[in-house]
Amino acid sequence: MEGRFLLVDNYSNYASINGEEIYNRLKEDILTLKLKPGQRISENAIAGEYNVSRTPIKTAFLRLKGEKYIEIIPQKGSFITLLDIRYIKDVIYMRAALEMDMLSGIIDNGYTGKVVALLEENMAEQRQLLSSGGITPSAFYDIDSAFHYILFETMGRRKMMDIIQDCQVYYTRFRLLDTLTTARYSELYNEHENILCALKAEDKELLKKSVFDHLHGNLQKLAEKIEGEFKEYFVQY
């Protein structure tokens, strides 16, 4: 079939896959840190893994390079881009300010009851995931993101949250590094609960503290590892 290639799965069966799917799988592997920051990747190796020619791999690499997921260094090879901690800190600062603005608007416009009900549904999903025994960083990340999307959607600012989420090349990988390495799911759940309780009370000062603690918590928890175990994952200034 034109434009299709073959992939050998773990059961040694052949399944069709196209260039777009290869690109999406590589991007997912980068976002979920299966391919780690700074790791060298080879067109030949990936072509062999997917049992395709180098042509669709080269195309995928160029797309990923354009989106800053990989860098291609002449005479050296291709590498997963490092995380930029200064960029990440600025995204967190921006997100905290915007999220507090959304919460203030929810209270001022009389939307508290509506939002509390939606957040409580999300919290129930979080509890279910926590008790399932099959929790993964990406699964929790999706529900975590949905919790915050509710605030932006209520104020008609979903696109604003989309813009923040588009900072995946650094920010999403950093958040997943946090949940992957610390597995602090219960702590994150409790932080969401603190935000919800402060919203119920319509206490803006408590909300500001709760949002700050939640969004900056990953920086605080990973501070030592960023300078030690994970130092090679980050751009050094």
trRosetta pair geometry for C-beta under 8 A, 3 or more apart (Angstrom, degrees):
i j d omega theta_ij theta_ji phi_ij phi_ji
1 4 4.2 27 83 22 102 135
1 16 6.7 16 44 -137 131 144
3 18 5.7 18 143 -135 87 115
3 19 7.1 -82 -172 4 81 103
4 16 4.8 -13 -177 -165 126 113
4 17 7.2 128 -163 64 76 26
4 18 5.3 -61 -108 -82 58 84
5 16 7.3 130 67 -158 35 62
5 17 5.6 -41 70 74 85 76
5 18 6.6 131 15 -109 83 33
5 19 7.4 87 -4 -57 122 64
5 22 7.6 13 49 -45 136 128
5 50 6.8 46 118 144 132 106
5 51 7.2 164 157 96 100 72
5 52 3.8 17 -177 -107 149 115
5 53 7.5 -132 -119 17 128 73
5 56 6.2 -116 -28 13 147 153
6 14 5.0 -28 -159 -158 113 108
6 15 7.4 128 -156 64 61 34
6 16 6.6 -48 -99 -104 54 48
6 17 7.2 93 -151 27 9 87
6 51 5.0 -55 96 106 89 119
6 52 6.9 166 48 -75 57 75
7 14 7.2 133 65 -156 44 56
7 15 5.2 -34 64 67 97 84
7 16 7.5 81 15 175 90 6
7 17 4.3 45 -23 -1 122 133
7 50 5.2 -44 -108 -155 86 69
7 51 6.0 159 -115 40 28 104
7 52 7.6 -17 -75 -37 68 102
8 12 6.3 -7 -170 -132 102 42
8 13 7.5 149 -149 69 57 30
8 14 6.4 -35 -94 -96 60 61
8 51 5.1 93 -13 -25 96 139
9 12 7.4 -84 70 -11 63 15
9 13 5.6 -12 43 57 106 82
9 14 8.0 176 4 -99 84 14
9 15 5.7 42 -32 3 116 121
14 51 7.9 -93 -123 88 91 156
17 21 4.8 -120 -166 83 88 136
17 22 6.3 102 143 -55 116 83
17 50 6.6 -101 79 -164 142 108
17 52 7.6 -97 80 -56 104 131
18 21 5.2 98 55 9 65 102
18 22 7.3 -121 108 -6 36 90
18 56 7.6 -153 172 -135 49 148
19 22 5.5 -51 -149 33 37 114
19 23 6.5 39 153 -19 67 102
19 56 3.7 -138 -105 -144 98 113
19 59 5.8 6 -169 77 134 136
19 60 6.5 -155 -173 -54 83 97
20 23 5.7 -53 -153 35 32 113
20 24 6.4 30 151 -17 66 107
21 24 5.6 -53 -145 38 34 111
21 25 6.2 34 156 -20 66 106
22 25 5.9 -56 -146 36 29 109
22 26 6.4 27 156 -17 64 107
22 46 7.9 109 -171 156 114 115
22 50 5.9 33 -114 -131 115 166
22 52 7.1 -76 -80 28 149 157
22 56 5.6 96 39 139 153 117
22 57 6.8 -93 154 -89 145 60
22 60 5.2 -97 112 -66 102 151
23 26 6.0 -59 -149 37 28 108
23 27 6.3 26 155 -18 64 109
23 59 7.5 -69 -68 111 116 88
23 60 4.1 -157 -88 -126 77 97
23 63 5.6 5 -138 68 131 146
23 64 7.1 -166 -149 -48 85 95
24 27 5.7 -56 -146 38 30 112
24 28 6.2 32 154 -20 65 106
25 28 5.6 -51 -146 36 32 112
25 29 6.4 34 153 -20 64 105
26 29 5.6 -54 -149 35 32 112
26 30 6.5 32 151 -19 64 104
26 35 7.3 12 -164 -5 69 153
26 46 7.2 25 -94 -150 120 146
26 60 5.7 105 24 160 148 131
26 64 6.4 -74 116 -68 125 145
27 30 5.7 -54 -152 34 33 111
27 31 6.3 28 153 -16 67 107
27 64 6.5 -159 -82 -103 84 104
27 67 7.9 5 -115 82 117 150
27 69 6.3 -81 -120 -116 76 171
28 31 5.7 -55 -143 39 32 109
28 32 6.0 10 164 -1 67 113
28 34 8.0 22 118 23 71 124
29 32 6.3 -63 -135 50 25 96
29 34 4.1 -76 -156 66 81 116
29 35 4.6 66 131 -6 102 103
30 33 7.7 28 178 -75 29 31
30 34 7.7 -65 -52 52 22 76
30 35 4.9 -37 -87 67 60 114
30 64 7.4 141 -23 -150 157 127
30 69 5.0 66 136 -171 169 116
30 70 7.5 -111 -100 -54 146 86
30 80 5.8 180 -127 -135 101 116
30 173 7.2 -54 148 -90 73 125
31 168 5.9 -29 -113 177 113 117
31 172 5.6 -17 -152 115 100 125
31 173 6.0 -123 -142 -77 45 81
31 176 6.8 103 157 -1 66 157
32 137 7.2 142 -148 83 85 116
32 138 5.6 -26 -111 -67 114 123
32 176 6.1 -124 -129 179 43 156
33 36 5.7 39 -167 -99 78 68
33 37 7.8 -35 -124 -17 88 78
33 173 6.3 123 -65 -153 91 89
33 176 5.8 -173 -12 114 114 119
33 177 6.2 123 -73 -82 151 75
33 180 6.1 -100 53 -9 145 172
35 39 5.5 -142 -175 66 71 140
35 41 6.4 3 -148 -71 130 130
35 80 5.1 164 141 -73 101 143
36 39 4.6 100 61 -33 75 121
36 80 6.4 154 92 65 32 150
36 233 6.7 -83 173 -107 97 102
37 80 5.5 -125 -118 113 30 109
37 81 6.7 -43 -137 101 84 42
37 82 4.8 87 176 -124 114 45
37 83 5.2 -64 -99 -19 161 84
37 173 7.0 114 -56 151 109 145
37 232 7.7 161 97 120 95 68
37 233 4.0 88 65 -154 127 75
37 234 7.3 48 122 -57 153 38
38 79 6.2 -19 -157 -179 32 116
38 80 6.3 -32 21 70 22 88
38 82 5.4 43 -61 -84 87 87
38 232 5.6 -106 50 152 170 89
38 233 6.2 -126 0 -110 117 40
39 79 6.7 161 81 -154 34 71
39 80 4.8 27 47 16 83 118
40 77 5.4 36 -154 110 110 140
40 78 7.0 114 -160 78 63 52
40 79 5.4 -40 -97 -96 56 79
41 45 7.2 -130 -171 63 61 121
41 46 6.5 32 175 -41 104 123
41 70 6.9 -71 41 -125 127 135
41 77 7.8 168 61 157 42 109
41 78 5.3 -53 68 97 82 104
41 79 7.1 149 14 -106 78 26
41 80 6.6 79 -17 -41 116 84
42 45 3.8 80 72 8 110 107
42 46 6.5 174 85 -7 58 83
42 77 6.9 -45 -92 -154 72 123
42 78 7.3 157 -90 44 29 103
43 46 6.2 -63 -146 42 27 103
43 47 6.0 30 156 -22 65 110
43 54 5.1 56 153 -145 117 105
43 57 4.8 134 -153 121 82 128
43 58 6.0 29 -135 -72 138 71
43 61 6.4 -57 -88 -36 100 147
43 78 7.2 89 -39 10 83 139
44 47 5.7 -55 -144 37 27 113
44 48 6.4 28 155 -19 62 107
44 54 6.8 -26 -86 -92 55 116
45 48 5.7 -57 -153 36 29 112
45 49 6.4 32 150 -22 65 105
46 49 5.3 -47 -145 33 37 115
46 50 6.3 16 161 0 68 108
46 57 5.2 144 93 -134 113 130
47 50 6.3 -68 -144 51 26 94
47 51 7.9 107 160 -74 55 5
47 52 5.5 -108 -150 74 73 69
47 53 6.4 -34 -153 154 125 16
47 54 4.9 -53 -75 -84 152 61
47 57 4.8 -92 -69 -20 88 150
48 51 7.1 24 -170 -76 32 46
50 57 7.4 164 43 -74 134 106
52 55 7.9 -102 148 51 101 76
52 56 5.5 -37 144 44 143 121
52 57 6.8 152 88 -36 112 97
53 56 6.9 101 70 11 77 84
53 57 7.8 -145 108 7 48 99
54 57 5.2 -69 -155 49 50 115
54 58 5.5 56 149 -31 83 104
55 58 5.9 -53 -146 31 26 111
55 59 6.6 25 155 -16 61 105
56 59 5.5 -52 -149 37 37 115
56 60 6.3 40 152 -21 67 104
57 60 5.6 -53 -149 36 33 112
57 61 6.3 36 151 -22 65 105
58 61 5.6 -51 -148 34 31 114
58 62 6.5 31 153 -20 63 104
59 62 5.9 -55 -151 33 31 110
59 63 6.7 30 151 -17 64 104
60 63 5.7 -55 -152 36 34 111
60 64 6.2 29 153 -15 67 109
61 64 5.7 -58 -146 41 31 109
61 65 6.1 35 153 -23 66 106
61 70 6.3 -68 -153 75 75 148
61 72 6.8 81 159 -71 115 125
61 78 6.0 -66 -150 -124 127 159
62 65 5.5 -50 -145 34 31 115
62 66 6.5 35 153 -21 62 104
63 66 5.7 -55 -153 34 31 113
63 67 6.5 14 154 -4 65 110
64 67 5.8 -63 -146 47 33 103
64 69 4.2 -75 -170 65 90 115
64 70 4.6 43 123 14 114 106
65 68 7.5 37 -177 -77 32 27
65 69 7.5 -85 -66 53 25 71
65 70 5.4 -57 -78 78 66 85
65 71 6.6 102 -130 -111 88 31
65 72 5.5 -28 -103 -8 139 106
65 78 7.8 -91 -74 -136 109 109
67 169 6.6 -170 147 -78 81 122
68 71 7.8 9 -147 -66 56 83
68 81 5.7 13 165 -39 72 167
68 169 4.7 34 94 -151 105 158
69 80 7.0 -42 161 -143 69 72
69 81 6.1 -148 -176 11 19 112
69 169 5.8 -124 -79 -121 63 94
70 78 5.4 19 169 180 128 101
70 79 6.4 157 -159 80 79 35
70 80 5.7 -54 -103 -103 76 40
70 81 6.2 -147 -103 -28 18 82
71 78 7.2 171 87 -151 40 59
71 79 5.5 -17 59 62 86 89
71 81 5.5 98 -22 -86 97 83
72 77 7.6 -98 -146 145 62 29
72 78 4.9 -22 -103 -100 75 83
72 79 8.0 168 -87 20 31 67
73 76 4.0 -14 99 56 113 121
73 77 6.5 8 57 54 89 42
73 78 7.6 170 19 -89 68 31
73 79 6.8 14 -1 5 111 112
76 79 7.9 -22 122 -28 112 114
81 169 6.6 5 71 -180 141 104
82 233 6.4 149 -147 164 79 39
82 234 5.8 104 173 -157 108 13
82 235 4.7 136 105 -58 128 68
83 88 6.6 18 173 -42 103 133
83 170 5.5 117 -146 -144 71 79
83 173 6.1 -143 -91 96 111 120
83 174 5.7 121 -150 -74 139 95
83 177 7.7 -51 -59 -17 160 154
83 233 5.5 18 16 142 111 90
83 234 4.9 -47 72 -102 90 68
83 235 7.0 -133 87 -5 40 79
84 87 3.9 50 99 14 115 117
84 88 6.5 163 90 -17 60 85
84 170 5.3 -53 40 -117 85 141
84 234 7.3 130 -96 -157 20 76
84 235 4.9 10 -103 15 68 131
85 88 5.3 -53 -144 37 36 116
85 89 6.2 40 157 -22 68 102
85 226 6.6 87 -98 -167 139 138
85 234 5.3 20 -34 -154 106 131
85 235 7.2 -146 8 51 78 84
86 89 5.9 -51 -149 34 30 111
86 90 6.6 29 152 -17 62 106
86 237 7.3 55 -30 -39 127 148
87 90 5.8 -59 -153 36 31 110
87 91 6.5 31 151 -20 66 105
87 167 7.7 -171 155 -167 107 119
87 170 5.0 33 100 104 126 173
87 171 7.8 -111 126 -54 94 84
88 91 5.7 -53 -149 34 32 111
88 92 6.4 31 153 -18 66 105
88 170 5.4 -133 -69 147 86 114
88 171 5.8 154 -123 -96 77 67
88 174 5.0 83 -128 -39 139 169
88 219 7.8 159 125 -88 114 104
89 92 5.7 -54 -148 37 32 111
89 93 6.3 35 152 -21 65 105
89 219 6.9 75 -101 -107 84 143
90 93 5.6 -51 -146 35 33 113
90 94 6.3 32 154 -18 65 106
91 94 5.8 -56 -148 39 30 111
91 95 6.1 28 155 -19 65 109
91 164 6.8 127 -168 -151 98 83
91 167 5.1 178 -118 128 143 167
91 170 7.2 162 -8 91 147 113
91 171 4.7 -94 112 -87 163 131
92 95 5.7 -55 -142 38 29 110
92 96 6.3 32 158 -22 64 105
92 171 7.8 171 -52 -130 74 109
92 215 5.4 156 -162 154 91 103
92 216 6.2 111 161 -89 134 65
92 219 6.7 -110 15 -37 178 127
93 96 6.0 -55 -149 33 27 110
93 97 6.6 23 155 -15 62 107
94 97 6.0 -60 -153 37 30 109
94 98 6.2 23 155 -13 67 111
94 164 7.3 -169 105 -107 111 104
95 98 5.8 -59 -143 42 31 108
95 99 5.9 30 160 -21 68 110
95 164 5.4 95 -95 -142 104 141
95 215 5.9 -169 97 -149 111 144
96 99 5.9 -55 -140 37 26 109
96 100 6.4 25 159 -17 61 107
96 211 5.7 136 -147 137 81 106
96 212 5.8 62 -154 -98 136 61
96 215 4.8 -165 -78 70 96 153
96 216 7.2 8 -71 -40 143 94
97 100 6.1 -59 -151 36 26 108
97 101 6.5 29 150 -21 62 107
98 101 5.5 -55 -152 34 34 115
98 102 6.5 36 150 -21 66 101
98 152 7.9 19 145 -95 111 107
98 157 8.0 -156 -180 142 110 147
98 160 6.4 -163 -170 154 140 128
98 164 7.4 -151 60 -61 152 136
99 102 5.5 -48 -151 31 36 113
99 103 6.5 34 151 -17 66 104
99 148 6.6 -54 -116 -151 123 106
99 151 6.2 54 -148 105 78 155
99 152 8.0 -63 -107 -58 67 91
99 211 5.4 178 103 -153 122 135
99 215 7.2 164 28 -52 150 144
100 103 5.6 -52 -146 38 35 111
100 104 6.3 39 153 -20 66 104
100 207 6.7 135 -130 126 82 104
100 208 5.6 45 -127 -107 133 74
100 211 5.4 -169 -71 64 88 163
101 104 5.8 -51 -147 35 31 112
101 105 6.4 32 153 -18 62 107
102 105 5.7 -59 -152 38 30 112
102 106 6.4 36 150 -25 65 103
102 151 4.3 91 128 154 138 104
102 152 5.7 -69 -112 -82 151 53
102 154 7.3 106 -178 63 104 100
102 155 5.0 -139 -138 3 83 146
102 157 6.6 -127 -99 51 110 137
103 106 5.5 -46 -148 29 34 116
103 107 6.7 30 154 -14 63 102
103 151 6.2 -32 -66 -147 71 128
103 195 8.0 -112 -102 -169 143 99
103 199 6.3 -110 -150 -101 108 102
103 204 7.5 150 117 -124 108 75
103 207 5.2 -171 138 174 150 144
103 211 7.1 -142 -5 -57 150 139
104 107 5.9 -58 -154 38 32 108
104 108 6.0 25 154 -15 68 113
104 204 6.1 48 -100 -125 88 121
104 207 7.9 170 -63 93 68 148
105 108 5.7 -58 -136 43 31 108
105 109 5.8 12 168 -5 68 116
105 111 7.8 11 124 29 72 128
105 155 4.9 65 100 -112 142 129
106 109 6.5 -68 -139 46 19 97
106 111 4.5 -93 -155 73 70 110
106 112 6.0 109 143 -78 95 57
106 115 5.2 -6 -159 -14 138 157
106 151 6.8 -80 -44 -144 138 78
106 154 5.9 37 -101 112 105 141
106 155 6.7 -88 -62 -60 77 102
106 199 7.2 -10 99 -149 137 114
107 111 7.7 -77 -52 49 19 75
107 112 5.7 44 -106 -67 59 110
107 199 7.5 -144 -68 -150 100 72
107 202 4.9 127 -134 -141 121 97
107 204 6.9 -117 33 -73 164 97
109 155 7.9 140 24 -108 149 82
111 114 5.1 -61 -168 47 72 115
111 115 5.4 65 135 -22 94 108
111 154 5.5 134 159 174 150 125
111 155 7.9 -161 39 -71 165 70
112 115 6.1 -67 -147 42 27 104
112 116 6.0 29 160 -23 67 110
112 199 6.3 177 -144 164 93 88
112 200 7.3 128 174 -115 114 33
112 202 6.0 -48 -100 -78 154 102
113 116 5.8 -54 -143 34 27 113
113 117 6.6 29 158 -20 61 105
114 117 6.0 -58 -158 31 28 111
114 118 6.8 20 151 -12 63 108
114 154 7.0 147 105 -130 115 122
115 118 5.7 -57 -150 39 37 109
115 119 6.0 34 154 -18 70 108
115 150 6.4 130 -148 145 84 110
115 151 6.9 58 -150 -99 132 60
115 154 5.4 -12 -87 -83 108 164
115 199 6.7 -92 103 166 119 143
116 119 5.8 -57 -143 40 29 109
116 120 6.2 33 156 -24 64 106
116 196 6.8 108 -134 -162 76 88
116 199 6.2 -177 -84 112 89 115
116 200 5.7 88 -117 -88 135 81
117 120 5.8 -54 -148 32 28 112
117 121 6.9 31 151 -20 60 101
118 121 5.8 -51 -156 30 35 112
118 122 6.7 33 148 -15 64 104
118 150 4.9 170 123 -150 128 135
118 154 7.7 -172 38 -67 153 118
119 122 5.4 -52 -151 37 38 113
119 123 6.2 42 149 -23 68 103
119 147 6.5 64 -134 -149 83 82
119 150 6.0 -179 -73 91 75 159
119 192 7.8 -170 -173 173 106 101
119 195 8.0 -127 -161 104 148 101
119 196 5.1 -179 132 -109 136 108
119 199 7.3 85 23 63 164 152
120 123 5.4 -48 -144 35 35 115
120 124 6.6 43 152 -24 62 99
120 196 7.1 118 -72 -156 67 141
121 124 5.7 -50 -155 29 33 114
121 125 6.9 34 147 -17 62 101
122 125 5.5 -52 -155 33 38 113
122 126 6.5 41 147 -21 67 101
122 143 6.6 151 -168 -175 89 87
122 146 5.8 -172 -126 110 122 105
122 147 4.8 153 146 -93 150 76
122 150 6.6 -118 -30 -29 145 143
122 192 7.9 -115 113 178 111 141
123 126 5.3 -47 -149 33 38 115
123 127 6.5 40 151 -20 66 100
123 147 7.7 76 -62 -110 65 116
123 189 7.6 105 -146 -159 82 88
123 192 6.4 178 -99 123 94 124
123 193 6.8 94 -131 -86 133 77
123 196 6.6 -14 -57 -52 141 162
124 127 5.7 -50 -149 34 33 111
124 128 6.4 36 151 -21 63 105
125 128 5.6 -52 -148 35 33 114
125 129 6.4 32 153 -18 65 105
125 143 5.4 -159 116 -136 116 127
125 146 7.8 -14 76 79 150 143
126 129 5.8 -57 -150 37 31 110
126 130 6.2 32 153 -21 66 108
126 140 7.7 66 -133 -139 84 82
126 143 5.5 161 -82 139 76 139
126 144 7.9 82 -102 -72 116 62
126 147 7.6 20 -52 -64 128 127
126 189 5.2 159 150 -116 131 101
126 192 6.8 148 -34 62 173 157
127 130 5.6 -55 -146 37 31 113
127 131 6.3 17 160 -8 66 111
127 189 7.3 106 -76 -150 62 139
128 131 6.2 -66 -147 44 26 101
128 132 6.3 44 152 -47 63 103
129 132 5.5 -42 -148 7 32 122
129 135 5.4 93 160 -101 89 99
129 139 6.2 -178 -149 135 131 115
129 140 6.3 160 135 -91 145 75
129 143 6.2 -150 -8 -8 155 160
129 185 7.9 -122 113 -173 104 137
130 135 6.4 21 -105 -65 37 144
130 185 5.8 173 -108 132 95 125
130 186 6.5 100 -144 -84 135 73
130 189 6.3 -8 -62 -60 146 153
132 135 6.3 127 61 -50 101 76
134 139 7.9 40 119 25 81 170
135 139 6.1 -143 -153 75 56 125
135 140 5.9 42 -170 -50 106 110
135 185 6.0 10 153 -88 156 167
136 139 4.5 90 54 6 84 106
136 140 7.0 -164 83 -3 42 85
137 140 6.1 -63 -148 41 28 104
137 141 6.0 34 154 -27 66 110
137 176 5.2 95 148 -153 130 80
137 179 4.1 139 -134 106 95 112
137 180 4.5 -25 -64 -72 157 73
138 141 5.3 -50 -143 34 32 118
138 142 6.6 38 156 -25 63 99
138 176 6.9 15 -78 -123 67 119
139 142 6.0 -51 -157 26 30 112
139 143 7.1 19 152 -8 62 104
140 143 5.9 -59 -152 41 38 104
140 144 5.9 43 150 -24 70 109
140 179 5.9 -168 78 -162 127 148
140 185 5.5 -110 -118 -119 156 108
140 188 7.3 94 166 78 127 148
141 144 5.5 -54 -143 38 29 116
141 145 6.2 31 157 -21 65 105
141 172 7.8 80 -174 -159 141 87
141 175 6.4 115 -125 123 113 116
141 176 6.1 -19 -74 -89 149 84
141 179 6.4 -153 -62 27 93 159
142 145 5.9 -55 -150 35 27 110
142 146 6.5 30 151 -22 62 105
143 146 5.4 -50 -149 33 35 116
143 147 6.8 48 149 -29 63 96
144 147 5.7 -48 -161 21 33 116
144 148 7.2 17 151 -6 63 104
144 188 6.5 -36 -104 160 125 134
144 192 7.6 -132 -127 -69 74 130
145 148 6.0 -64 -157 42 37 103
145 149 6.1 43 148 -28 71 106
145 165 6.9 66 -148 -103 129 123
146 149 5.4 -49 -142 31 34 117
146 150 6.9 50 156 -33 62 93
147 150 6.3 -52 -172 13 29 114
147 192 5.7 -61 -164 -133 160 127
148 151 5.9 -45 -166 24 48 112
148 152 7.0 35 146 -8 71 105
148 161 6.7 162 124 -135 97 130
149 152 5.8 -64 -153 44 42 105
149 153 5.7 41 154 -23 76 110
149 158 6.8 37 -164 -129 91 86
149 161 5.5 152 -113 132 68 164
150 153 5.9 -56 -139 38 26 111
150 154 6.3 33 159 -26 62 106
151 154 6.1 -55 -154 28 25 113
151 155 7.0 2 156 1 59 109
152 155 6.2 -70 -153 48 32 98
152 157 4.5 -97 -165 87 82 88
152 158 5.4 124 122 -93 105 40
152 160 5.7 -149 -151 67 125 100
152 161 4.0 -179 40 -34 170 122
153 156 7.6 37 -175 -76 33 23
153 157 7.6 -110 -67 56 19 55
153 158 4.8 39 -93 -75 71 101
153 161 7.8 -47 -43 15 70 142
157 160 4.1 -14 170 18 99 126
157 161 6.8 104 121 -17 82 86
158 161 5.7 -56 -159 37 42 108
158 162 6.3 48 144 -25 71 103
159 162 5.1 -48 -148 33 39 119
159 163 6.5 47 151 -26 66 97
160 163 5.7 -46 -156 26 33 114
160 164 7.0 32 146 -15 61 101
161 164 5.5 -50 -153 35 40 113
161 165 6.2 38 150 -17 69 106
162 165 5.6 -57 -146 40 32 110
162 166 6.3 42 151 -31 65 103
163 166 5.6 -49 -153 24 31 118
163 167 7.9 41 146 -28 55 90
164 167 6.1 -45 -174 10 41 112
164 171 7.5 -89 171 105 72 166
165 168 6.8 20 161 -59 60 89
165 172 7.1 55 -162 -70 64 115
167 170 6.1 -46 164 54 90 88
167 171 4.1 48 110 10 107 128
167 172 7.2 155 94 -19 63 82
168 171 6.6 -74 -100 58 20 82
168 172 3.9 -11 -136 14 69 133
168 173 7.1 87 170 -23 63 81
169 172 7.8 68 4 33 19 97
169 173 7.3 -25 162 -2 23 120
170 173 6.4 -84 -162 42 19 105
170 174 6.2 15 156 -21 64 114
171 174 5.6 -57 -149 34 29 112
171 175 6.5 27 156 -17 66 104
172 175 5.7 -53 -148 36 33 109
172 176 6.3 28 155 -13 66 107
173 176 5.8 -57 -146 42 32 108
173 177 6.2 41 151 -27 65 103
174 177 5.4 -49 -149 30 32 116
174 178 6.7 39 150 -23 62 100
174 218 7.0 114 143 134 94 138
175 178 5.6 -48 -158 28 35 117
175 179 6.7 20 153 -6 67 104
175 218 6.3 -83 -116 -99 58 172
176 179 5.9 -55 -142 44 38 101
176 180 5.6 40 157 -24 70 112
177 180 5.7 -55 -135 40 25 112
177 181 5.9 3 171 -1 63 117
177 222 7.0 64 117 -117 107 152
177 230 7.0 92 -177 -138 134 156
177 233 7.3 131 -120 151 150 162
178 181 6.8 -78 -145 44 15 92
178 182 5.8 -26 178 19 59 120
178 184 7.7 -58 158 34 89 110
178 218 3.9 -48 -103 -140 153 114
178 221 6.5 87 -146 76 100 125
178 222 5.8 -95 -101 -44 81 129
179 182 6.7 -66 -117 54 21 86
179 183 6.9 69 -180 -93 55 34
179 184 7.2 -112 -118 42 58 70
179 185 7.1 65 -148 -74 100 76
179 188 7.4 -12 -100 -32 102 153
180 183 7.6 -9 175 -60 14 70
181 222 7.4 84 75 -107 132 104
181 225 6.9 151 137 168 152 172
181 230 7.7 -72 -70 -57 169 133
182 221 5.5 13 -93 153 159 136
182 222 7.3 -104 -42 -70 125 84
184 187 4.0 -30 171 38 104 123
184 188 5.9 113 111 -24 84 89
184 221 6.8 -99 -7 -140 155 162
185 188 5.8 -56 -148 37 32 109
185 189 6.3 37 151 -23 65 104
186 189 5.4 -49 -149 33 34 117
186 190 6.5 35 151 -19 64 103
187 190 5.7 -51 -150 35 33 112
187 191 6.6 36 149 -21 64 103
187 217 7.7 -172 138 169 116 148
188 191 5.5 -50 -149 33 36 114
188 192 6.6 39 150 -19 65 100
188 214 7.6 89 -143 -147 67 91
188 217 7.8 177 -96 87 73 148
189 192 5.7 -54 -155 34 33 111
189 193 6.4 35 147 -21 65 105
190 193 5.3 -50 -148 34 37 117
190 194 6.5 43 150 -24 65 98
191 194 5.6 -45 -150 28 35 114
191 195 6.8 37 150 -17 62 100
191 210 7.1 152 -168 -173 70 82
191 213 6.4 -150 -134 109 110 100
191 214 4.1 139 165 -103 126 95
191 217 6.5 -94 -94 -21 157 158
192 195 5.7 -53 -155 34 36 112
192 196 6.4 35 149 -19 67 106
192 214 7.2 99 -66 -124 49 140
193 196 5.5 -54 -147 38 34 113
193 197 6.2 34 155 -20 67 105
194 197 5.8 -53 -144 36 30 110
194 198 6.4 29 156 -17 63 107
194 210 4.4 -167 126 -134 105 118
194 213 7.4 -21 93 70 153 133
194 214 7.4 -173 65 -57 115 111
195 198 5.9 -59 -149 38 29 109
195 199 6.3 29 153 -20 64 108
195 207 6.8 67 -144 -138 67 73
195 210 4.7 169 -82 135 61 129
195 211 6.3 82 -109 -72 111 68
195 214 6.4 -17 -49 -29 121 153
196 199 5.7 -56 -149 35 30 111
196 200 6.4 35 152 -23 65 103
197 200 5.6 -48 -149 31 33 115
197 201 6.6 22 154 -9 64 107
198 201 5.8 -61 -150 44 32 105
198 203 5.1 -96 -159 63 77 97
198 206 4.0 -158 -127 112 115 106
198 207 4.3 168 133 -74 130 65
198 209 7.9 -177 -102 56 156 87
198 210 5.0 -159 -3 -1 149 148
199 202 7.0 27 -175 -79 38 45
199 207 6.3 82 -70 -100 65 117
201 206 6.8 17 75 54 130 145
203 206 3.9 29 112 25 120 116
203 207 6.2 160 91 -21 63 85
204 207 5.3 -51 -143 36 34 117
204 208 6.3 40 156 -25 66 100
205 208 5.7 -48 -151 29 31 113
205 209 6.8 28 152 -13 62 104
206 209 5.7 -54 -151 39 35 110
206 210 6.1 35 152 -21 68 109
207 210 5.6 -57 -142 39 30 111
207 211 6.1 28 160 -17 67 107
208 211 6.1 -55 -145 37 25 107
208 212 6.3 26 156 -18 61 110
209 212 5.8 -58 -147 38 28 111
209 213 6.2 27 157 -19 66 108
210 213 5.9 -54 -146 36 28 110
210 214 6.3 25 156 -18 63 110
211 214 5.8 -59 -147 38 29 110
211 215 6.1 8 165 -4 67 113
212 215 6.5 -67 -139 45 23 96
212 216 5.7 -6 173 8 64 120
213 216 6.7 -69 -130 52 17 92
213 217 5.9 43 161 -60 59 102
214 217 5.8 -38 -150 -5 21 120
215 218 7.9 -50 178 15 33 96
216 219 5.2 -49 -169 36 65 117
216 220 6.2 63 137 -21 82 104
217 220 5.6 -61 -150 39 36 109
217 221 5.9 30 157 -18 72 110
218 221 5.8 -54 -138 40 32 109
218 222 5.9 9 167 0 66 116
219 222 6.5 -73 -140 49 20 94
219 223 6.4 50 156 -65 61 88
220 223 5.8 -22 -151 -22 29 117
222 225 5.0 -68 -161 52 68 109
222 226 5.3 77 137 -37 91 98
222 230 7.2 -26 -173 40 108 145
223 226 5.8 -53 -148 27 26 113
223 227 7.0 8 159 -3 59 106
224 227 6.2 -69 -159 44 31 101
224 228 5.9 -6 155 10 69 122
225 228 5.6 -75 -132 58 32 92
225 229 4.6 -37 -149 47 84 106
225 230 4.8 47 147 10 92 107
226 230 5.6 -38 -102 76 38 107
226 231 6.8 89 160 -87 39 57
226 234 6.2 42 -162 -23 89 153
227 231 6.0 23 -173 -85 21 105
228 231 6.1 -142 106 -33 2 106
230 233 4.6 -32 179 20 87 125
230 234 6.9 72 132 -17 88 102
231 234 6.4 -76 -162 38 38 103
231 236 7.6 40 174 -81 91 109
